Structure formats: C-alpha cells, structure tokens
C-alpha cells in the first residue's frame, strides 16, 4: 500500500444548505440535526447577512435554508419575511423553525412563502422528513447492475486467513503526549472503522498494542490477553506472518489485535530491531497497521516513527499537553528525526459556538508552531461506557459525534491510500 502522509482529509464538501438565525447556538438541536443530515455540507449565516449572502453565487446555489426564529425575533419579522421572499425568488427552499412564536407572527412568515414549518424543539426526524419532502427527489427504481469492483488486494480479515506476505501496509501509530488524551480510544476506533469501511472484501487491518505495561486495547475490545504475545516478543528473529497472526486475537471477525502481554513488562523488553521486525511482518500481512504507543518515549520509539506513514499525536487544550508537545518537538529535532510525520489531534475540541476556546486553540498552535489538523469533539459519557463494555463506538453509540469524526478520518485515509495504490499500478 502507498504512503498516506501527503494528506489526511478530502476536499471540503460543497455547502448545500444554511441555517439563518440571530444566534444558532440557541438552537443546539438544529445543529445536531443539520450535522446528521448534511455532515459538513452546511453553514450558518446571521439574519443581518442573509440577503447579501443569497445574492452571491454560493447563496443562489443552496438547496434550502432553515430559518430559526423565536420570540425575540418578532420585532424584526419584516427582515425575516424579506429573506424568505428572496430565497423563493432564487428557487431555494425555506424551512421555518419557530420557538414559541406567536400565531400572528407565524402566520405572517408562512404567508411570506416559507415551504415548511417545524416547531422547536425539533421532534424526532422532523427535519429529515422535511428535507425529504422538499429537496430530495424519490430515487428511481434500481436497475440490475454488476457490483462495483472491490479495492485492490482486499479480502475479509477472518480469523483463519492465510497471510500472503506480499502486502505493503500503511503504518499508523497513535502516541498520546499525556495521560487521558484519548489515544487508546482513538487507536481502537480508527482501526475498527478502517476494518469495517467495506462490508465485503474490505482491507485487512491489525491493531498492535505496544504499551506493554498499561495497554488498554484488550479492555476496550473485551479481548483476552494471550501468553503467546510474550513468547513472540521474546523471539522475533523467528517471526513470520503465521506466527504473528497466531499471537493475535480477532474482534468481530474483521480486526486482528495484538494485545499487550498478560503480565506487566518493562518497555525495554524489546529492542528497536524487535519492533522493526514486528512492524515489517505486520506490513507484509495487513493493509493497515494501527499501533497504540505508550505515552513514554523509549529507545524503540524512533523505530516506530521511522516506519510510520502518519504518526498521530493526540493532545488536549491544556498546559501539560502544550509542554509535552514542546518537549517532543525538541527531542525529535535534536535527533534529526522526521518531525513532519506528526499529525496533531486535538481531543475534546471546542464546540461549534465556543469562540473563546477556539481562540485558545489557535494560540496554542501558533505558540508551538504546529498545525492541528484534526479536532475531535467530546464524545461524553458514551465513550467511557463503550470502553467499559468492550465495544467500539460504532457498535455502542453509532451517532456519537466522536465516532462520526473518526469514521470520516478512516474513510479519507482509505480513499487516499486506494488512490495512491491505483496510481502505482
């Protein structure tokens, strides 16, 4: 497989719809439903800017706008009515969302030309049904067609598959720079999303837990820790694909996992040569190799970094993460190691309307001279509950915002790698 380092995310999705409100943060349920329906293909504009935006090419090309108003907007209904009328002239559908609006005001806005009305708080699936009615046309009857071609070198990662030793897997280590930054959760869910992107014939994915002392992968997937892991690490000179697979346990018949050993072992039980051998065999056996690293930097960390295509570094918006990031950068520069492979992942990133925290994120990146390419939302208690039950988020809480972001990342990595591989054929 090819190098996934040049880029991580696809081109920005086109904006298909917008919310129009005085402050969209007052309509948090609307934000959730818009994200569920459109992902990143929507935006928000203030009532005062809506007419000017609609007169731009981007505004005229929208599929619909969702105008959210409440009692405080009743003094400005003339402007709201003007926005509705202008959208109608441009052929843009209008969904009116009203929170405790008086009957008279509501009647006036509907007469101005709103296509649909929804009360706030939004009932379950109400926005989905409105979009279906107004925007999405019924799909034509399916015609018989041959199934699309499967990705190159793709086969289900079943427990008994025969290692071919002819792959060139993408290596994706995850190294949290402080305790509690969600590194193991990120690694587990990224590996699972990669393994399940394609229903049949998906990529072969393995997850290696290299935190030999406090590794949590086995706990997060409710897997037994096998004694054979220690035996394999003790004699990597004889390691091959069959031995590696036999040392692993399988989750969901799709993901092969090398758990941490059953007993707590010193991190220097292996050398750089041992780690290189394990990664080499894993790359020859699997399409994606996700590695959960210990937070400590050890002698063989350099070996993993050198082998990595992308080296994910989860951090948080706090002083300890900032200081540890600075130490990590200095250490890598001092040893002239490939610093450009690091991809910083901000866990528990600020919410949509938290402008103060977003400013802190910008200052953090500027002060450390880094680019924070991934910002993961706080998944809340569902994340802890999923980990405690030994399940990936896709199984325990499929609609969790953290799961959605990791799923998008996995798809972008998979698509990018497939495109690189196709270019090499």
N, C-alpha and C positions, 0 to 999 in steps of 0.2 A: 504493500500500500504506500501511497505517496506521503510527502511531508505536509502536515496540516497547519504549519506555523504561519504561512503568509497572511491568513485572515481567519477570523473566527465567526463572523456574523454575515448574513446575506445583506444585499442592498436594502435600504429602508423601504418598507411597504408603502404603496401609494395610499393617500388619505381618501377614504371612501365616504366618510361622514364626520360630522362635527356636533358637539353639544354647544348650545348657546345659552349662557346664563350669566347672572351677576357674579356668582362665585360657585363653580362646580363642586367645590369641597363641601358645600351644604347638601349635595345630592350624592352621597357616597354609594348608595345602592345603584344609582345610574352609572357611576364609574365602573362598578363591578360588572354590570350587565353589558355595557359597551365593550369592555375588555373581553368578556366571554363571547360576544358575538363577532367582534371585529379584530381582536388581538391588538396589534399596534397600528392598525389602519384607520385610526380616528384621532381627532384632535378636539381642543376646546377653545372657543373664542368668547370674549366678553360681549355683552349686549351692545355696548357702545361701539365695538369694532366690527359688528356682524355685517352691516350694509357694505362697508368698504371691502370686506373680505369677499362677499358674494360677487362683487363687481370684478374681482380678479379671476383669471382663468382657473385657478385651483378651486375657487368657490363655486363657479358655474359648473364644474365637473363633479360635484358631490352627488352621491345617490340620495342622501337625505340629511336633514338636520333635526336634532332633538332639542327643542326649546324648553328649558326648565325654568319655571317661574313659581313664586309663592306670594304671600300677602304683601310683602314689601315691594313687589313689582307692580302693584295695582296703580301706583301713581305714574307709571311710565308705560302704560299699555299702548299708547299711540305709537311709540317707537317699536314695541314688540309687534304690533299689527303691521307696521311697515316692513319689518324683517320677513314676516310670513308672506306678505304680498310679493316682495321682491323674489323670494325663493320660488314661489309659484310661477312667476313670470319666467324664471330660468329653467323650469321643469324639475326643480329639486323638491322632493317630498318633504313634508313637515309633520313631525310628531310632536304634539304638545304634551308636556308633562307638568301637571299642576299640583302644588302642595297647598291645600286649604285656601284655594282661590274662591272668591265669591261667585255665585251663579251668574251674576250680571257680567262680571269680568270674563268668566269662562265662555259665556255665550258670545261675547264680542270677539274674542280671539278665534273661536270656531268659525264665526261668520267671515272673519278676515281671510279664511282659506286654509286653515290647518287641516291636514288629511286625516289625522287620527288624534285621539286624546287618551292619555293614561293618567290615572291618579298616582300620587306619590304619598307614601312609599309604594314602590312598584310591586304589583302582585307577581307571583311566581310565573316566569316565562312570558310575561305580558309584553316586554319589549321584543323578545324573539318573535312572538306571534305577529306583532305589528309590522316588523321588518319583513316577515314572510308575506304578509298581505300586500304591502305597499311596494316593495322593492324586488324581492326575489321571485322570479317567474317560475312556474312549475317546470320541473326537469322533464325533458322529452323521454318517451318510453325507451328503455335501454335496448340497444341493438346488439345482436350477437357479435362478439369480437374476441380476438385472441388476447390472452392476458399479456400485460406488459412484460418486457424482458426483465429478468432478475439481475441484481448487481453482479459484477464480476466476482468470482471466487466466493460465492455466498452459499452457505448451507446451514441448516439449523444446528445450533450448538447443543446437541443432545448429549446425555451423559456418556454414551458409549461411542462417540465419534472417533474416527481414526485420524490422528494427527498426520498431516501431509508433509510438514517441514518445509513447505515451499511458499509460505506467505511472507509478507513484509509488513507486519502490523504497525499501527500508529501508537506511539507510547505517550501516555497522558498522566504524568504524576500529579498528585494533589498534595501540597505541603502547607498546612496551616502554620502561620507565624506566631500564633498564641493559642492557648487552650480555649476551647469554646467558640472558635470561629466557624464551626460547622464543616470542617474539612472532610471528616469521615462521612457525614451525611451527604455532602456534595459528591464525593467519590462513589459511594454506593448507588445513589440515584442516577448519576451520569452513566455509570456502567450499565445499569438496568435499562435506562432509556435507549442507549445505543443497541443493546441486545434485543429490544422489542420494537424497534422502529419499523421493521418489515415483518409482517405477520408470518410469512413463509419464506424461507431462503434468506433470512437476514444475516448480517455479519456475525462472525464468531467473536465473542468478547470474553475477556477474562479480567478479573479483579484481584490484584495482589496486595495483601496486607503486609507491608514491610515494617509496621510498628510492632516489633517482636515483644514488647513489654506491655503496652496498653492498647493493643489493637482492638477496635470495636466492630470491625466488619462482620465477624461471626455473630455478634449480638444483634446488630441491626438487621441481619437477614435470618436470624434464628437457625444458625447452622452449627453443627458440631465441630469442634477443633480436633484435627486428626494428628496422631502421633507421627504419622509419616512425613509431616511437614518438617519436623526436626531432622529426621533421617535424611531427607532430601537436601536440606541446607547444609548438613554435615559432610556431604559428599557430592558437591556439584560437578566434580570432574567427570562423573559418570552420567550426568543428567542428559536426557533426551526428551522428545515430545511425549512419549508414552509414560515415562516416569513422572514428568510434570503433571500430566492430566490425572494420573493415578493418585497423586498427592492432593488433588483438589476435591472439593465437593461442589455439587451443582444446585443452583437455585432456580426453581421454575423451569427446569429443563432448557434454559436458554443462556444462563450465565454461569461460567466456571469461576470458582472462587478459591484462591489460596489463602486460607485463614492464617492468622497469627498462631504460633505454636501453642500447645495446651498449657505449657508452663512459661512463666515469665523468664525471658532470656536477656542477657546483655546485648545491646545493639551491635557491639563489635564481634558478635559470634560469627559474623560473615565478613569477608574482605571485599574489596572492590572487584576482584576477579570473580568471586562467587556471584555477586549481584549482576555483573555483566553477563555471566553465563546464564543465569535465570532469565534475564530480560531477552537475551539473544534467542533462547529456546522459545520463550513466550511469543516473541515477534514472528518466529517461523511457524508458529502453531495457530495463532489467532490474528484476526484483523484489527482489533483494538485491544490495547493493554493499558488498563487503568490501574494506577498504583497509589495506594494510600500510604503516605510517608509519615514517619514520626515527626513531631514538631522540632525535635532536636536536630542539629546539623552534625553529622558524623562523617567518618573518613570516606564512606562509600556514597555519600550524598552527591559528590562530584560525578560518580559513575552514572547515577540515575539522571542527573541534569544533562550530561553529555549525550545520553541515549534518547532523551526526551525530544519529541516534536514540539510539544507545548507543555510548559511547566506552570500549572495553576497554583496561585498563591492566595488563598482566602485570608482576608483581613476584616477588621471591623472599624467602625468610626470611633476609635478611642486612642488614648495616648500610648498604651502598650503596643498596639499594632503598628502605630507610626514609628515608635522607637525600634521595634524589632525589624521592621521593613528597612529602616536606615542601616541597621547592623548587617542585615542580609546583603544589601546592595554593596556596602563597603567590603564585606568578605569576598563576594564574587569578583569585584573589581580588583582586589588585591591579588587574587589568584588567576586573574585574566580568564575567567570562566564566561560562558555565553549568557550574559545578562539579558540579552534580547529575547531569550526563550520564555522569560517570566511573563505571565498574564495575571494581573491583579484582579481578584474577585472580591468585591465588597459585599459581605453578608449583612443581612438586616439593614438594607439600604433605606433611605428616607422614602416616605410615602409620596403620593402624587402631588399633594399641595403643601408639603413641608419645605417651604422655600429657605428657611433658616438652616435646616440640616443640609439641604442641597448646597448651600453656600459653604458649609463646613467641608463637604466632600470635595468641592473644587479647591479650597485652600489646602486640604490635605494632599491632594495630588500635586498641586503646584509646589508645596514646600518640600516634597520628596522627589520632585522632578520625575513623576511616573504618570502613566495613563491607566486609569481604572476602566477597563474595557467591559467588565461585567458587573452589574449591580443586581443582587438577588434580594427580593423582598423578604420580610419576616414572615415565615410560614406559621408562626404562632404555636399553640399547644398541639396542633395536629402533627407537627413534625416530631415532637417528643413522643407522642402516643404511637406514631408509626414505628419509630425506632424501638420503643419498648415492646411492641408487638412483633418485631422482627419482620416488617414489611416495607417495601419501597413505597414512596408517596403515591405512585400511580395505582397501587393496589389498595392503599388505606385511605387516601384523600386525593382523588384524581383531579379535582378542581382547585386544589391548593395553589395559591399564586407562586410559591417557590417551585413546586413541581412543574408548572407551566413554563417558567423561565429555563429550568434545566432541560426540559423537553425541547425547547427551541434551540438551545445550545447544542444538544446532541444531534438534532437534525441538521444544523448548519455544519457541524463537523463531518457528519456522514456525507452530506451532499458535496462539500468541498473536497473531501478525500476521493469520492467517486469521480468527480470532475478531473482531479489531478491524475487519477489512475487511467481514466479514459484518454487523457492527453498523451499518456506514455505508451498506449497500445499501438 
